[in-house]
Amino acid sequence: MRVVVASADPDLSASIAFSLTQAGYDVDVTQSAADLSTRSAQQLTDLLMLDMNLDSPGAIELCRAIRRSSTAPIMILAARDSEDDLVAAVEAGADEYIRKPFSPRTLIARVRALARRAPPRREKTIVIGSLQLDIERQRLRIGATSEVYLSPLEAKALHILLKAPGRTVTTEKLLLQLWGEQQERERHTLKQLIYRLRLKLDAAGAEGIVRTTPGSGYKLVIE
């Protein structure tokens, strides 16, 4: 499950990201409302957290704008327990309103409850730049070229990288999402998996788009 946290408070964002990652969620953080709008247009998101401290247009207006094109659950984070703020959030399309400060346990419980209430979303394809990945069929199309056939693990690894274009996905996150473990055996298997994926991409004319971030992980770079 992919959660996007939008807050101008980097300490709060880091705390939320740490808690949710430990609970098994895939977390992306931004401090800019404009950046969030761009990411929401490019990537599929399962749950959005909007802090009331966001810059213009602000969390409420941003929530209203996102709701016009997305059914993803939205949680508003607020510093005060104001009825006016709560009413404004609900009227803008928010699904949950939580007052700061909150404990990690409370946050995770509210996220899980909100996720249970949300209708299931099924990704069939994801498109970034000239890449189009058919997740169900495990086929990749690059521009107008023929399809590239991927193994289930290759398709899943590419899917994870496609959801974070231009940003490093850590080795630990890849290991957890692919196998649920971070043992040395899985680390070696991941290296082999990325090697095979690169060979297929290179052969299809997409040379060098999967890059290694030394000591950290991998990222997908699309010019």
C-alpha positions in Angstrom: 0.0 0.0 0.0 1.5 3.4 -1.1 1.0 6.3 1.3 1.9 9.9 0.4 2.6 12.3 3.3 2.5 16.0 2.5 3.7 18.2 5.3 5.8 21.3 5.7 7.2 19.8 8.9 10.1 17.6 8.0 10.4 16.1 11.5 6.7 15.1 11.5 7.0 13.7 8.0 10.1 11.6 9.0 8.3 10.3 12.1 5.2 9.3 10.1 7.3 7.7 7.4 9.3 5.7 9.9 6.2 4.5 11.7 4.3 3.5 8.6 7.4 1.9 6.9 7.9 -0.3 10.0 4.2 -1.3 9.7 4.8 -2.4 6.1 3.6 0.6 4.1 5.4 2.1 1.1 5.7 5.8 2.1 6.6 8.8 0.0 7.1 12.3 1.5 6.8 15.8 0.1 6.8 19.3 1.6 5.2 21.0 -1.4 1.6 21.2 -2.5 2.7 21.7 -6.1 5.0 18.7 -5.9 2.1 16.6 -4.5 -0.2 17.6 -7.4 2.5 16.5 -9.9 3.1 13.2 -8.2 -0.6 12.4 -7.9 -1.0 13.0 -11.6 1.9 10.6 -12.4 1.6 7.9 -9.9 -1.1 5.7 -8.3 -1.6 6.4 -4.6 -3.5 4.3 -2.1 -3.8 6.9 0.7 -2.9 10.6 1.1 -2.0 12.5 4.3 -2.3 16.3 4.0 -1.0 18.5 6.8 -2.9 21.7 7.4 0.5 23.5 7.5 1.0 23.0 3.7 1.8 26.1 1.6 -0.7 27.6 -0.9 -3.3 26.5 -1.9 -3.4 24.7 1.5 -4.6 21.3 2.5 -8.3 22.0 2.2 -8.1 23.4 -1.4 -5.6 20.7 -2.3 -7.9 18.0 -1.0 -10.8 19.5 -3.0 -8.7 19.5 -6.2 -7.4 15.9 -5.7 -10.9 14.6 -5.0 -12.1 15.8 -8.4 -9.9 13.2 -10.1 -9.1 10.6 -7.4 -11.0 8.3 -5.1 -7.9 7.6 -2.9 -8.6 8.0 0.8 -7.4 11.4 2.2 -6.5 12.0 5.9 -6.1 15.6 7.1 -3.5 16.3 9.9 -4.4 19.3 12.0 -2.8 21.1 15.0 -6.1 22.0 16.5 -9.4 20.3 17.2 -11.5 22.9 15.4 -15.1 22.1 14.3 -14.7 24.6 11.4 -11.6 22.8 10.2 -13.3 19.5 10.5 -16.3 20.6 8.6 -14.2 22.2 5.9 -12.1 19.0 5.5 -15.2 16.8 5.2 -16.8 19.1 2.7 -13.6 19.1 0.7 -13.8 15.3 0.4 -11.5 14.2 3.2 -12.2 10.8 4.7 -10.4 11.2 8.0 -9.3 14.0 10.4 -6.7 13.5 13.0 -5.4 16.0 15.6 -1.6 16.5 16.2 0.2 15.3 18.2 -0.7 11.6 17.9 1.1 8.4 18.8 2.5 6.0 16.2 0.0 3.4 17.4 -2.9 5.7 17.0 -1.8 6.8 13.5 -1.3 3.2 12.3 -4.7 2.2 13.7 -6.4 5.1 11.9 -4.6 4.3 8.6 -5.6 0.7 8.8 -9.2 1.5 9.5 -9.3 4.0 6.6 -7.7 1.5 4.3 -10.3 -1.1 5.2 -13.1 1.3 4.4 -11.6 2.3 1.0 -12.8 0.5 -2.1 -10.2 -1.9 -3.5 -8.0 -0.5 -6.3 -6.6 -2.7 -9.0 -3.7 -1.4 -11.0 -3.7 -2.9 -14.5 -1.1 -0.7 -16.2 1.3 2.0 -15.1 2.7 4.6 -17.6 5.7 6.7 -17.0 7.2 8.6 -19.9 7.6 6.1 -22.8 7.3 3.1 -20.6 4.0 1.2 -20.2 3.9 -1.7 -17.9 1.0 -4.1 -18.1 1.1 -5.5 -14.6 -1.4 -8.4 -15.0 0.2 -9.7 -18.2 3.8 -8.9 -17.1 4.5 -7.1 -20.4 6.4 -3.9 -20.9 6.1 -1.7 -24.0 8.7 1.0 -24.6 7.4 3.7 -27.0 6.2 2.1 -30.2 8.5 -1.0 -29.9 7.3 -4.5 -29.5 6.5 -5.9 -26.0 9.1 -7.1 -23.6 8.2 -10.2 -21.7 9.1 -10.1 -18.0 9.1 -12.7 -15.3 6.7 -12.1 -12.4 9.6 -10.9 -10.2 11.0 -8.7 -12.9 7.6 -7.1 -13.5 7.2 -6.6 -9.7 10.6 -5.0 -9.3 10.1 -2.7 -12.3 6.6 -1.8 -11.0 8.2 -0.7 -7.7 10.8 1.4 -9.5 8.2 2.9 -11.8 6.2 4.2 -8.8 9.1 6.3 -7.8 10.6 7.7 -11.0 13.9 9.5 -10.6 14.1 8.6 -6.9 16.2 5.9 -5.2 14.3 2.9 -3.9 16.4 1.4 -1.1 17.6 -2.1 -1.3 15.8 -2.8 2.0 12.5 -1.6 0.6 12.9 -3.7 -2.5 13.7 -6.8 -0.5 10.7 -6.3 1.8 8.3 -5.7 -1.1 9.6 -8.6 -3.2 10.3 -11.3 -0.6 9.3 -9.9 2.8 12.9 -10.6 4.0 16.3 -8.8 4.1 18.6 -11.8 4.3 21.9 -12.1 2.5 20.5 -14.7 0.1 17.7 -12.3 -1.0 20.3 -9.5 -1.5 22.2 -11.7 -3.9 19.0 -12.7 -5.7 18.0 -9.0 -6.0 21.3 -8.2 -7.7 20.7 -11.0 -10.2 17.2 -9.9 -10.7 18.2 -6.3 -11.5 20.9 -7.6 -13.8 18.4 -9.7 -15.9 16.0 -6.7 -16.0 18.7 -4.4 -17.3 19.6 -6.9 -20.0 16.0 -7.0 -21.2 15.6 -3.2 -21.1 18.9 -2.7 -22.9 17.9 -5.1 -25.6 14.6 -3.2 -26.1 16.4 0.1 -26.5 16.0 1.5 -23.0 19.7 1.4 -22.1 20.8 2.7 -18.7 17.4 3.7 -17.3 17.8 1.4 -14.2 20.7 2.9 -12.3 22.5 1.9 -9.1 22.7 4.4 -6.2 25.9 3.2 -4.5 25.3 2.0 -1.0 21.6 2.7 -1.1 19.5 1.0 -3.9 18.3 1.6 -7.4 16.3 4.2 -9.3 14.6 4.5 -12.7 15.8 7.5 -14.7 13.7 8.4 -17.8 15.1 11.3 -19.8 
